[in-house]
Amino acid sequence: MSQNIEIEFKNMLTKEEYERFLLEFNIDKSQIFSQENHYFDTPDFTLKELGSALRIRKKQRSFEMTLKQPAAVGILETNQTLSYKEAEQAIHSRKLPAGLIQNLLKKENVNFSTIEYFGSLSTNRVELAYKNGLLVLDQSFYLNKEDFELEYEVENYQEGKRVFLELLNQFQIPERKTDNKIRRFYHQKYKQQNLLDI
Protein backbone atom coordinates (compact mmCIF):
# COMPACT_ATOMS: atom_id res chain seq x y z
CA MET A 1 0.00 0.00 0.00
CA SER A 2 1.46 3.37 -0.94
CA GLN A 3 0.45 6.98 -1.41
CA ASN A 4 2.24 9.62 -3.44
CA ILE A 5 1.63 12.97 -5.10
CA GLU A 6 1.86 12.71 -8.88
CA ILE A 7 2.94 15.86 -10.74
CA GLU A 8 2.89 15.35 -14.48
CA PHE A 9 2.51 17.33 -17.67
CA LYS A 10 0.78 15.85 -20.72
CA ASN A 11 0.44 16.66 -24.38
CA MET A 12 -1.33 14.76 -27.14
CA LEU A 13 0.86 13.91 -30.13
CA THR A 14 0.14 13.07 -33.74
CA LYS A 15 1.42 9.72 -34.97
CA GLU A 16 4.20 11.54 -36.87
CA GLU A 17 5.28 13.49 -33.73
CA TYR A 18 5.27 10.29 -31.67
CA GLU A 19 7.43 8.51 -34.25
CA ARG A 20 9.80 11.49 -34.32
CA PHE A 21 10.31 11.23 -30.54
CA LEU A 22 11.08 7.50 -30.89
CA LEU A 23 13.66 8.36 -33.54
CA GLU A 24 15.23 11.36 -31.75
CA PHE A 25 15.60 9.44 -28.48
CA ASN A 26 16.89 6.29 -30.26
CA ILE A 27 14.12 4.11 -28.84
CA ASP A 28 14.56 0.44 -29.58
CA LYS A 29 11.45 -1.77 -29.83
CA SER A 30 12.74 -3.78 -26.85
CA GLN A 31 12.29 -0.66 -24.64
CA ILE A 32 8.56 -0.55 -25.34
CA PHE A 33 6.39 -2.46 -22.85
CA SER A 34 2.65 -3.03 -22.65
CA GLN A 35 0.22 -2.42 -19.84
CA GLU A 36 -3.54 -2.60 -19.44
CA ASN A 37 -5.72 -0.17 -17.50
CA HIS A 38 -9.15 -1.36 -16.37
CA TYR A 39 -11.49 1.48 -15.36
CA PHE A 40 -14.23 1.57 -12.74
CA ASP A 41 -16.93 4.03 -11.61
CA THR A 42 -20.49 4.04 -10.33
CA PRO A 43 -23.32 3.92 -12.93
CA ASP A 44 -23.86 7.68 -12.45
CA PHE A 45 -20.13 8.50 -12.63
CA THR A 46 -19.73 9.58 -8.98
CA LEU A 47 -15.92 9.28 -9.09
CA LYS A 48 -15.71 11.34 -12.26
CA GLU A 49 -17.88 14.03 -10.64
CA LEU A 50 -15.47 14.11 -7.68
CA GLY A 51 -12.54 14.59 -10.09
CA SER A 52 -11.30 11.14 -9.07
CA ALA A 53 -10.54 7.97 -11.00
CA LEU A 54 -10.23 4.29 -10.12
CA ARG A 55 -8.29 1.79 -12.17
CA ILE A 56 -6.63 -1.59 -11.99
CA ARG A 57 -3.40 -1.75 -13.97
CA LYS A 58 -1.89 -4.96 -15.27
CA LYS A 59 1.84 -4.57 -15.84
CA GLN A 60 3.66 -7.76 -16.86
CA ARG A 61 2.41 -10.24 -14.24
CA SER A 62 1.45 -7.85 -11.46
CA PHE A 63 -1.80 -6.01 -10.70
CA GLU A 64 -2.27 -2.72 -8.87
CA MET A 65 -5.46 -0.86 -7.99
CA THR A 66 -5.03 2.93 -7.99
CA LEU A 67 -7.33 5.68 -6.78
CA LYS A 68 -6.47 9.12 -8.13
CA GLN A 69 -7.84 12.13 -6.24
CA PRO A 70 -7.33 15.88 -6.70
CA ALA A 71 -4.60 17.43 -4.49
CA ALA A 72 -3.51 21.05 -3.93
CA VAL A 73 -0.69 20.45 -6.44
CA GLY A 74 -0.91 17.44 -8.73
CA ILE A 75 -2.86 14.27 -8.00
CA LEU A 76 -2.89 12.11 -4.86
CA GLU A 77 -2.38 8.49 -5.91
CA THR A 78 -3.24 5.65 -3.54
CA ASN A 79 -1.95 2.27 -4.72
CA GLN A 80 -3.00 -1.17 -3.53
CA THR A 81 -1.26 -4.31 -4.82
CA LEU A 82 -3.70 -7.04 -5.91
CA SER A 83 -3.39 -10.74 -6.48
CA TYR A 84 -4.41 -12.19 -9.86
CA LYS A 85 -7.57 -13.57 -8.22
CA GLU A 86 -8.54 -10.17 -6.70
CA ALA A 87 -8.03 -8.43 -10.06
CA GLU A 88 -10.07 -11.07 -11.90
CA GLN A 89 -12.91 -10.81 -9.36
CA ALA A 90 -12.97 -7.01 -9.67
CA ILE A 91 -13.07 -7.07 -13.48
CA HIS A 92 -15.40 -10.03 -14.00
CA SER A 93 -17.50 -10.24 -10.80
CA ARG A 94 -17.72 -6.58 -9.66
CA LYS A 95 -16.14 -7.60 -6.34
CA LEU A 96 -13.53 -4.97 -5.45
CA PRO A 97 -11.02 -5.90 -2.72
CA ALA A 98 -11.30 -4.24 0.70
CA GLY A 99 -8.53 -2.01 2.01
CA LEU A 100 -7.33 1.59 2.12
CA ILE A 101 -8.99 2.56 -1.20
CA GLN A 102 -12.36 1.31 0.03
CA ASN A 103 -11.90 3.38 3.23
CA LEU A 104 -10.95 6.53 1.28
CA LEU A 105 -14.03 6.20 -0.95
CA LYS A 106 -16.23 5.63 2.12
CA LYS A 107 -15.04 9.05 3.40
CA GLU A 108 -16.25 10.52 0.09
CA ASN A 109 -19.65 8.79 0.60
CA VAL A 110 -19.05 6.46 -2.34
CA ASN A 111 -20.59 3.03 -1.80
CA PHE A 112 -17.94 0.51 -2.84
CA SER A 113 -20.57 -2.09 -3.82
CA THR A 114 -22.07 0.23 -6.49
CA ILE A 115 -18.79 0.53 -8.44
CA GLU A 116 -18.86 -1.17 -11.85
CA TYR A 117 -16.31 -2.17 -14.45
CA PHE A 118 -16.39 0.19 -17.45
CA GLY A 119 -13.78 -1.23 -19.81
CA SER A 120 -10.09 -1.30 -20.61
CA LEU A 121 -7.38 0.69 -22.33
CA SER A 122 -4.08 -0.86 -23.41
CA THR A 123 -0.87 1.13 -23.78
CA ASN A 124 2.49 0.57 -25.40
CA ARG A 125 4.83 2.64 -23.22
CA VAL A 126 8.42 3.89 -23.20
CA GLU A 127 9.94 5.52 -20.09
CA LEU A 128 13.13 7.60 -20.15
CA ALA A 129 15.01 9.55 -17.48
CA TYR A 130 15.08 13.16 -18.70
CA LYS A 131 16.33 16.28 -16.87
CA ASN A 132 15.33 15.39 -13.27
CA GLY A 133 12.09 13.75 -14.39
CA LEU A 134 10.60 10.79 -16.20
CA LEU A 135 9.62 11.21 -19.85
CA VAL A 136 6.88 8.84 -21.01
CA LEU A 137 5.74 8.12 -24.57
CA ASP A 138 2.40 6.31 -24.86
CA GLN A 139 0.51 4.72 -27.73
CA SER A 140 -2.94 3.78 -26.42
CA PHE A 141 -5.79 1.67 -27.79
CA TYR A 142 -9.37 1.80 -26.46
CA LEU A 143 -12.91 1.49 -27.83
CA ASN A 144 -11.75 1.31 -31.49
CA LYS A 145 -9.52 4.36 -31.05
CA GLU A 146 -5.76 4.88 -31.06
CA ASP A 147 -3.95 7.92 -29.66
CA PHE A 148 -0.43 9.12 -28.84
CA GLU A 149 0.71 11.09 -25.80
CA LEU A 150 3.79 12.60 -24.21
CA GLU A 151 3.96 12.73 -20.39
CA TYR A 152 6.59 14.22 -18.10
CA GLU A 153 6.53 13.19 -14.43
CA VAL A 154 8.44 15.40 -11.97
CA GLU A 155 8.92 16.25 -8.30
CA ASN A 156 9.03 20.03 -8.79
CA TYR A 157 6.08 21.65 -10.57
CA GLN A 158 7.79 24.89 -11.71
CA GLU A 159 10.96 23.24 -12.99
CA GLY A 160 8.96 20.46 -14.63
CA LYS A 161 6.68 22.87 -16.47
CA ARG A 162 9.66 24.85 -17.79
CA VAL A 163 11.47 21.71 -19.05
CA PHE A 164 8.27 20.31 -20.59
CA LEU A 165 7.45 23.51 -22.50
CA GLU A 166 11.07 23.77 -23.69
CA LEU A 167 10.86 20.20 -25.00
CA LEU A 168 7.61 20.90 -26.90
CA ASN A 169 9.19 24.05 -28.31
CA GLN A 170 12.33 22.17 -29.36
CA PHE A 171 10.19 19.67 -31.31
CA GLN A 172 7.91 22.47 -32.59
CA ILE A 173 4.84 20.81 -31.10
CA PRO A 174 1.94 23.07 -30.04
CA GLU A 175 0.71 22.87 -26.46
CA ARG A 176 -2.58 20.96 -26.62
CA LYS A 177 -5.26 20.62 -23.96
CA THR A 178 -4.83 17.01 -22.91
CA ASP A 179 -7.25 15.04 -20.76
CA ASN A 180 -5.97 12.08 -18.80
CA LYS A 181 -6.55 8.59 -20.19
CA ILE A 182 -9.67 7.84 -18.19
CA ARG A 183 -11.36 11.07 -19.39
CA ARG A 184 -10.44 10.27 -22.99
CA PHE A 185 -11.80 6.75 -22.47
CA TYR A 186 -15.11 8.10 -21.09
CA HIS A 187 -15.35 10.70 -23.85
CA GLN A 188 -15.04 7.96 -26.46
CA LYS A 189 -17.58 5.81 -24.59
CA TYR A 190 -20.11 8.69 -24.58
CA LYS A 191 -19.46 9.28 -28.27
CA GLN A 192 -20.15 5.64 -29.10
CA GLN A 193 -23.31 5.60 -26.99
CA ASN A 194 -24.61 8.75 -28.72
CA LEU A 195 -23.91 7.22 -32.12
CA LEU A 196 -25.81 4.12 -31.03
CA ASP A 197 -28.76 6.31 -29.97
CA ILE A 198 -29.05 7.99 -33.40
C-alpha angles and dihedrals in degrees: 000000000000141000128202141160112247117208112183140153121214137194130177115235134202116238089255092052091048092051090048091056090051089052097043093049093044093238114187119208089242089066092061115091132181131233135174126220118201113197130212137186140144118276089258094046097248093163092050090051089053090052088247134123135200124203143160113218124203111203115175102311100336132089128207130182113212131190114197117200132176115264132186088262119017125335130311108230121197113191128196121184113227134199119235089255093052091049092048092049091050094050100039105025103031089238108137117195119252121243143090094332091054089050093049092051090048088058087055090051092247112147106225092208092061094059114111136193111255104182144276142279122199123206136195103210140190121190123196133177106240129173100325093322145069118262114206128192115195134189107188134191124197138145094354092311134112125198140170128221142179118212130183118195117198145164096223117055099201096045091043093052092050093050092045094051091046089053093050089048092049090054092040092237118151118236105255129194102251125192119204119260097264092053091049089048092051092045090055091046091053090047092053092047091051091050089051090051094055 
